[in-house]
Each structure stands twice: as C-alpha cells, then as structure tokens.
Amino acid sequence: MANNFKIKLAPTNQSFTLKNTTVNPARLDNLNDVSEPDAAKLNGSVLVYDADSDTYVLSDIFDKDADGNYVLQGGGF
C-alpha cells in the first residue's frame, strides 16, 4: 500500500471508517466478511449480501436440473 495515501473531505464534519486488514486474496472464503454455512456449500450457490450483519452469506438459491440448466429456487433471500 502506498505511504502517501491522502483523503480530502468536504464538509469537514463528515466521519468515515477505513478497514485495514490483510487477507489471502486468492479465495473468497478467506475474506473476513464472507460467511459459508456448510449446508450451502453446493453447486450453484451464490454470495448474497446481508445488510443486517454487513457480510456476504453463501446461499444455495440455484439448483441444476437434469438437462444441466440452473433453476432459481424459491425461499427467502
């Protein structure tokens, strides 16, 4: 990361937070804001943003039919 990182805000009363974490960028499951329940580790699963926890949760909302097509499953997401 560059040592000369500069931020200018206008107006000056705005607040912000910077996260400075080091992760292995080669895999999504190594990121701090990704949750992978074991039950959702299936083909066709996608990451869905959860605003309540500010994380991405692996969800099994897709299923593969006999012809190899992905089908959107019902349920909450």
Backbone torsions as a table, in degrees:
resi	resn	phi	psi	omega
1	MET	NA	143.1	-178.5
2	ALA	-68.0	144.6	179.2
3	ASN	-82.8	-12.0	-176.7
4	ASN	-106.3	43.6	-179.3
5	PHE	-74.4	120.8	-176.8
6	LYS	-126.5	142.5	177.5
7	ILE	-130.1	135.4	175.2
8	LYS	-123.3	124.4	-179.6
9	LEU	-112.3	144.8	173.9
10	ALA	-140.7	125.0	-3.9
11	PRO	-73.5	167.3	-172.6
12	THR	-75.1	-5.8	-179.5
13	ASN	-90.2	3.7	177.0
14	GLN	-73.6	144.0	176.3
15	SER	-114.2	155.4	-179.5
16	PHE	-153.8	162.6	178.1
17	THR	-128.6	133.0	174.5
18	LEU	-108.5	132.5	175.9
19	LYS	-97.9	128.4	179.4
20	ASN	-121.6	91.7	-179.9
21	THR	-125.9	152.6	177.1
22	THR	-111.6	123.8	179.0
23	VAL	-135.6	162.7	174.2
24	ASN	-80.7	109.2	-173.8
25	PRO	-75.7	3.0	-176.3
26	ALA	-76.8	-19.9	-177.5
27	ARG	-138.2	137.6	177.9
28	LEU	-65.7	-33.1	-177.5
29	ASP	-70.8	-6.6	175.1
30	ASN	-90.9	-5.9	179.2
31	LEU	-76.4	145.7	-176.2
32	ASN	-69.2	-22.7	-175.9
33	ASP	-105.7	25.9	177.4
34	VAL	-118.7	127.3	178.4
35	SER	-112.5	129.2	-178.6
36	GLU	-123.6	88.0	174.6
37	PRO	-62.7	138.3	-177.7
38	ASP	-57.3	-34.8	-178.6
39	ALA	-65.9	-21.7	-177.6
40	ALA	-94.8	-1.3	-179.0
41	LYS	-79.6	73.1	-178.3
42	LEU	-130.3	159.6	173.6
43	ASN	-58.6	137.3	179.1
44	GLY	89.5	1.2	178.1
45	SER	-74.7	148.7	179.8
46	VAL	-132.4	158.4	174.9
47	LEU	-85.5	128.8	-179.9
48	VAL	-120.2	131.4	-179.2
49	TYR	-74.2	131.6	176.8
50	ASP	-111.9	105.3	-176.3
51	ALA	-65.6	-29.8	-179.4
52	ASP	-63.9	-40.4	-179.2
53	SER	-102.8	-4.0	-178.7
54	ASP	55.5	42.0	178.9
55	THR	-134.7	167.1	173.1
56	TYR	-103.7	126.5	-175.1
57	VAL	-113.4	131.0	176.7
58	LEU	-70.4	125.6	-177.8
59	SER	-128.8	137.9	179.8
60	ASP	-94.5	70.5	-177.0
61	ILE	-94.4	-7.3	177.0
62	PHE	-112.6	149.1	176.3
63	ASP	-136.0	150.6	179.6
64	LYS	-99.2	126.8	179.3
65	ASP	-85.2	-179.0	-176.0
66	ALA	-61.1	-26.1	-180.0
67	ASP	-88.6	-0.4	179.4
68	GLY	88.0	9.1	178.1
69	ASN	-88.2	143.0	176.2
70	TYR	-84.3	134.9	-177.6
71	VAL	-121.2	130.5	177.1
72	LEU	-73.1	125.8	-179.4
73	GLN	-90.8	151.1	175.9
74	GLY	-76.4	171.6	179.4
75	GLY	127.4	-175.9	-179.8
76	GLY	-88.0	136.2	172.1
77	PHE	-150.1	NA	NA
